[in-house]
Amino acid sequence: MLRRGATGGGALAAGALVASLAPAENAIAAAAPEGTASLAQALQTEQLIVIAYRQVVASPVLKPPVRQQLQMMLGQELRHMALLAHVLGARGQSAPSPPSLAAAQRMLISKNVHWSLTHLTNQHDCLKLLVDVESLVENAYFEAIGSVADATLVRMCAEIMGCEAQHWTILSGLLNHRDPKKAVPYPFVEGA
C-alpha cells in the first residue's frame, strides 16, 4: 500500500469501505437502540477529527499531494459523521452539536493530545496531530463495538474503525517517508 503512494491502494480500499456502508444504512436505522451513548461519543470524536482535518487542510504548510490525500480522507470522515447522525436520528436521539474550535482544542488536551489546532507550523506537526486524533477515533469505535448489541451496528463500527486504521497507516507512512516498517499500525487497539 505504501509503496504505491498514499493515494494508491490504501485510499482506494478506504473509499470502497465507505461506499460499502451505504446499502446497510436502512438496516442500521432499523436496529435496536442499545449503545446509542457510545455511538454519540463516536460521533463527537468524528466531529473532533473533522475539525482537525479542516484545520490541517487549510494550513499553507502542506505539500499539494499531501493536501489532496488529506482532503479525500476528510471526505470519508464527513461520511462517517453523516452515517452516525443518521443512526442516532433513527433512534430518536439528537446528534451532538459540533464543538467550537476552542472547545475542540480543550477536548484534545483532555485526551492528552497536545498539538495545536491553530498553530500548525510544519507538515510534520500537521500529520502528527492527525495521527493522534485518528487514534482517538479508533478508540471510540473500539468502545462502541463493546457496547452495542446489534450485529449490524457492530459491523458498521468495525468497518469504520478499519477505515480509521487505514487513515492512521497512510498518515504514518507520510510521516515516515513511506517506510512500511515504521508506518504500520500497532498490532492491537485498546480501549481507554
matplotlib code that plots the C-alpha trace (Angstrom):
import matplotlib.pyplot as plt

x = [0.0, 2.7, 5.0, 2.2, 1.9, -0.6, -3.2, -2.8, -4.3, -5.0, -7.0, -9.0, -9.7, -10.8, -13.1, -14.5, -15.2, -17.1, -19.1, -19.9, -21.6, -24.3, -26.6, -26.5, -27.9, -31.6, -30.8, -28.8, -31.6, -34.0, -31.7, -32.3, -31.4, -28.8, -25.4, -26.6, -24.5, -21.3, -22.4, -23.0, -19.4, -18.1, -19.9, -18.4, -14.9, -15.7, -16.6, -13.3, -11.3, -13.2, -12.2, -8.6, -8.6, -10.2, -7.6, -4.7, -6.1, -6.4, -2.8, -0.4, 2.4, 1.2, 2.7, 0.0, 0.0, -0.4, -3.2, -5.0, -4.7, -6.0, -9.0, -10.0, -9.7, -11.7, -14.5, -14.6, -14.7, -17.7, -19.4, -18.8, -20.3, -23.4, -23.9, -23.6, -26.0, -28.5, -28.2, -28.8, -31.7, -33.4, -33.3, -34.8, -31.5, -30.3, -26.8, -24.5, -23.6, -20.0, -17.7, -16.2, -12.6, -11.7, -13.8, -12.2, -8.8, -9.8, -11.2, -7.9, -6.0, -8.3, -7.5, -3.7, -3.3, -1.3, -0.9, -2.4, -5.3, -4.4, -0.6, 0.4, 4.0, 5.0, 3.7, 5.2, 3.2, 0.1, 0.5, 1.3, -1.9, -3.9, -2.2, -3.1, -6.7, -7.1, -6.0, -8.8, -11.3, -10.2, -10.6, -14.1, -15.2, -13.4, -15.5, -18.7, -18.1, -18.1, -21.3, -23.7, -25.7, -26.9, -24.7, -25.4, -24.1, -21.1, -20.2, -20.7, -18.4, -15.8, -15.8, -15.4, -12.7, -10.9, -11.1, -9.7, -6.8, -6.1, -6.1, -3.7, -1.4, -1.4, -0.6, 2.1, 3.5, 3.6, 5.4, 7.9, 8.8, 6.7, 8.9, 6.5, 8.5, 7.8, 4.4, 2.4, -0.2, 0.3, -0.8, -3.5, -6.0, -7.2, -10.0, -9.3]
y = [0.0, 2.5, 1.7, 2.7, 6.0, 7.5, 7.9, 4.3, 1.1, 2.2, 5.2, 3.1, 0.5, 3.1, 4.6, 1.2, 0.6, 3.9, 3.1, -0.4, 1.2, 2.9, -0.2, -1.0, 2.3, 1.2, -1.9, 0.0, 2.5, -0.3, -1.9, -1.8, 1.4, -0.2, 1.5, 4.9, 6.6, 5.1, 5.9, 9.6, 9.5, 8.1, 10.9, 13.6, 12.1, 12.2, 15.8, 16.5, 14.8, 16.7, 19.9, 18.7, 17.7, 21.0, 23.0, 20.9, 21.1, 24.8, 25.2, 26.6, 24.3, 21.2, 20.0, 19.7, 15.9, 15.6, 18.1, 16.2, 12.9, 14.6, 16.2, 12.7, 11.4, 14.3, 13.4, 9.9, 11.4, 13.5, 10.4, 8.6, 11.6, 11.6, 7.8, 8.1, 11.1, 9.1, 6.1, 8.3, 10.1, 6.8, 6.0, 9.3, 10.7, 14.1, 14.3, 16.2, 19.7, 20.0, 21.8, 25.2, 25.4, 26.4, 23.6, 21.1, 22.2, 21.7, 18.2, 17.3, 18.4, 16.5, 13.4, 14.0, 15.3, 18.5, 19.5, 22.9, 23.2, 26.8, 26.9, 24.4, 25.3, 22.5, 19.5, 17.1, 18.6, 18.6, 14.9, 14.1, 15.9, 13.8, 10.5, 11.2, 12.1, 9.1, 7.0, 8.7, 7.8, 4.2, 4.0, 5.5, 2.7, 0.1, 1.3, 1.3, -2.2, -3.4, -1.6, -2.1, -5.3, -5.2, -7.2, -4.6, -1.8, -3.9, -4.4, -0.7, 0.3, -2.4, -1.3, 2.4, 1.5, -0.4, 2.7, 4.8, 2.3, 2.8, 6.5, 6.1, 4.0, 6.4, 9.3, 7.3, 6.4, 10.1, 10.9, 8.0, 8.6, 5.6, 3.2, 0.3, -0.9, 2.4, 3.1, 0.0, 0.4, -1.1, -4.8, -4.1, -1.3, -1.0, 1.0, 3.9]
z = [0.0, 1.0, -2.0, -4.4, -2.6, -0.2, -3.0, -4.1, -2.8, 0.8, -0.4, -2.8, -0.1, 2.3, -0.3, -1.1, 2.5, 2.9, -0.3, 1.1, 4.1, 2.0, 1.4, 5.1, 6.3, 6.2, 8.1, 10.7, 11.1, 12.0, 14.6, 18.3, 20.3, 22.6, 22.6, 21.4, 24.1, 22.6, 19.1, 20.2, 21.7, 18.4, 16.6, 18.9, 18.2, 14.5, 14.8, 16.5, 13.8, 11.1, 12.8, 12.9, 9.2, 8.2, 10.1, 8.6, 5.1, 5.3, 6.5, 4.0, 5.2, 3.4, 0.1, -2.6, -2.9, 0.9, 0.9, -1.8, 0.2, 3.3, 1.5, 0.4, 3.9, 5.3, 2.9, 4.4, 7.9, 6.8, 5.5, 8.9, 10.7, 8.4, 8.9, 12.7, 12.8, 10.6, 13.0, 16.1, 14.4, 13.5, 17.2, 18.3, 19.5, 18.6, 17.1, 19.4, 18.1, 16.8, 19.2, 18.5, 17.6, 21.2, 22.7, 20.3, 21.5, 25.1, 24.2, 22.6, 25.7, 27.9, 25.9, 26.2, 22.6, 22.9, 19.3, 18.5, 16.1, 15.2, 15.3, 12.6, 11.9, 9.5, 7.7, 10.2, 13.1, 11.0, 10.3, 13.9, 15.0, 12.6, 13.7, 17.3, 16.6, 14.3, 17.4, 19.4, 16.7, 16.6, 20.3, 20.1, 17.7, 19.8, 22.8, 20.7, 19.4, 23.1, 24.0, 21.0, 20.9, 17.4, 14.9, 12.2, 14.3, 15.5, 11.8, 11.0, 13.8, 12.9, 9.2, 10.1, 12.6, 9.8, 7.7, 10.5, 10.9, 7.1, 7.6, 10.5, 8.4, 5.5, 7.8, 9.5, 6.0, 5.1, 8.4, 7.9, 4.2, 3.2, 5.2, 5.8, 8.8, 10.6, 9.1, 10.1, 12.9, 16.3, 16.4, 19.0, 19.6, 23.2, 24.8, 27.1]

ax = plt.figure().add_subplot(projection="3d")
ax.plot(x, y, z, "-o")
ax.set_aspect("equal")
plt.show()
